């Protein structure tokens, strides 16, 4: 098994986002209005795109969004490898604070990478979310 992480197009990211995050919603639902400003990354097993994440850098802050791993590939370390890569990429861009909107049931996963839950929570599409952050 050969894995590689590289920049991908927003269109490549959209396919995984839709399949994993919101398969019951119209395809347009997973697109972000600022996708053109994002840096999109994909983790590949050989030629198969397994996981995606989009990084949005704004001066010394960055948000990673739409982090998704194919359901059948979850729990195998692919998401961990991709998130570690994106955290390093944020540092390369001079980011001092990185944050995300995490689904509440995934908060423990992000905590393993030093992200802390904030007091900001919200519901989107019937799912509970919490803003998590890390200072680099």
C-alpha positions as CSV (number, residue, x, y, z in Angstrom):
1,X,0.0,0.0,0.0
2,X,1.5,3.3,-1.2
3,X,0.0,6.5,0.2
4,X,0.7,10.0,-0.9
5,X,-0.6,13.4,0.0
6,X,-0.8,16.1,-2.6
7,X,-2.8,19.2,-3.5
8,X,-5.9,18.4,-5.4
9,X,-8.6,20.4,-7.2
10,X,-11.7,21.6,-5.5
11,X,-13.7,19.3,-7.8
12,X,-11.8,16.3,-6.6
13,X,-12.5,17.3,-3.0
14,X,-16.2,17.8,-3.7
15,X,-16.7,14.2,-4.7
16,X,-15.4,12.8,-1.3
17,X,-17.1,15.6,0.7
18,X,-20.5,14.7,-0.8
19,X,-20.1,10.9,-0.5
20,X,-18.9,11.0,3.1
21,X,-20.3,14.1,4.8
22,X,-23.7,14.9,3.2
23,X,-24.7,12.0,0.8
24,X,-28.4,12.8,1.4
25,X,-28.1,16.4,0.4
26,X,-27.9,17.9,-3.2
27,X,-24.3,18.0,-4.5
28,X,-24.3,21.8,-4.4
29,X,-24.6,21.6,-0.6
30,X,-21.0,20.6,-0.1
31,X,-19.5,23.4,-2.1
32,X,-18.1,26.4,-0.3
33,X,-18.4,29.9,-1.7
34,X,-14.7,30.4,-0.9
35,X,-13.5,27.1,-2.3
36,X,-11.5,29.0,-4.9
37,X,-9.4,30.6,-2.1
38,X,-8.7,27.2,-0.4
39,X,-5.8,24.9,-0.6
40,X,-7.3,21.4,-1.1
41,X,-5.4,18.3,-0.1
42,X,-6.0,14.7,-0.8
43,X,-4.6,11.4,0.6
44,X,-4.2,8.7,-2.0
45,X,-3.7,5.0,-1.7
46,X,-2.1,4.3,-5.0
47,X,-4.5,6.1,-7.3
48,X,-7.6,6.0,-5.1
49,X,-8.5,9.2,-3.4
50,X,-9.3,8.2,0.2
51,X,-9.4,11.4,2.3
52,X,-9.7,15.2,1.7
53,X,-9.4,18.4,3.6
54,X,-9.4,22.1,2.6
55,X,-7.2,24.7,4.2
56,X,-8.1,28.4,4.2
57,X,-5.3,30.7,5.3
58,X,-6.1,34.3,6.4
59,X,-2.9,36.0,7.5
60,X,-1.8,34.3,10.7
61,X,-5.0,32.2,11.1
62,X,-6.2,29.3,9.2
63,X,-9.3,27.1,9.2
64,X,-9.4,23.6,7.9
65,X,-12.8,22.5,6.6
66,X,-14.6,19.6,5.0
67,X,-12.2,17.0,6.4
68,X,-13.5,13.6,5.2
69,X,-12.3,10.1,4.8
70,X,-14.2,7.4,2.9
71,X,-16.2,5.4,5.4
72,X,-14.7,2.1,4.5
73,X,-11.2,3.5,5.0
74,X,-11.8,5.2,8.4
75,X,-9.9,3.9,11.4
76,X,-6.8,3.0,9.3
77,X,-4.7,6.1,10.1
78,X,-5.4,7.9,6.8
79,X,-7.2,10.8,8.4
80,X,-4.4,11.1,11.0
81,X,-1.7,11.3,8.4
82,X,-3.7,13.9,6.4
83,X,-4.4,16.1,9.5
84,X,-0.7,16.0,10.5
85,X,0.2,17.1,7.0
86,X,-2.2,20.0,7.1
87,X,-1.1,21.2,10.5
88,X,2.5,21.3,9.2
89,X,1.3,23.0,6.0
90,X,-0.3,25.7,8.1
91,X,3.0,26.3,9.9
92,X,4.7,26.7,6.6
93,X,2.2,29.5,5.8
94,X,3.1,31.3,9.1
95,X,-0.2,30.4,10.8
96,X,-0.3,31.1,14.5
97,X,-3.8,29.7,15.1
98,X,-5.6,27.0,13.3
99,X,-9.3,26.1,13.9
100,X,-12.1,24.0,12.6
101,X,-15.8,23.4,13.1
102,X,-15.8,19.8,14.4
103,X,-18.8,17.5,14.6
104,X,-19.3,17.0,18.4
105,X,-18.9,13.2,18.0
106,X,-15.4,13.7,16.5
107,X,-14.0,16.2,19.1
108,X,-11.9,13.5,20.8
109,X,-10.2,12.8,17.4
110,X,-9.1,16.4,17.1
111,X,-8.0,16.6,20.7
112,X,-5.3,14.1,19.9
113,X,-3.7,16.7,17.7
114,X,-3.7,19.4,20.4
115,X,-6.9,21.1,19.3
116,X,-9.0,22.4,22.2
117,X,-12.8,22.8,22.3
118,X,-14.0,26.3,22.6
119,X,-17.3,27.4,24.1
120,X,-18.8,28.0,20.6
121,X,-21.2,25.3,19.5
122,X,-23.8,25.2,16.8
123,X,-26.1,22.9,14.9
124,X,-25.8,22.4,11.1
125,X,-28.0,20.0,9.2
126,X,-29.2,18.5,12.5
127,X,-25.6,17.7,13.6
128,X,-24.0,19.2,16.7
129,X,-20.7,21.0,16.1
130,X,-18.1,22.7,18.3
131,X,-15.3,25.1,17.2
132,X,-11.9,23.7,18.1
133,X,-8.6,25.5,17.9
134,X,-4.9,25.2,18.3
135,X,-2.2,27.8,18.7
136,X,1.0,26.9,16.8
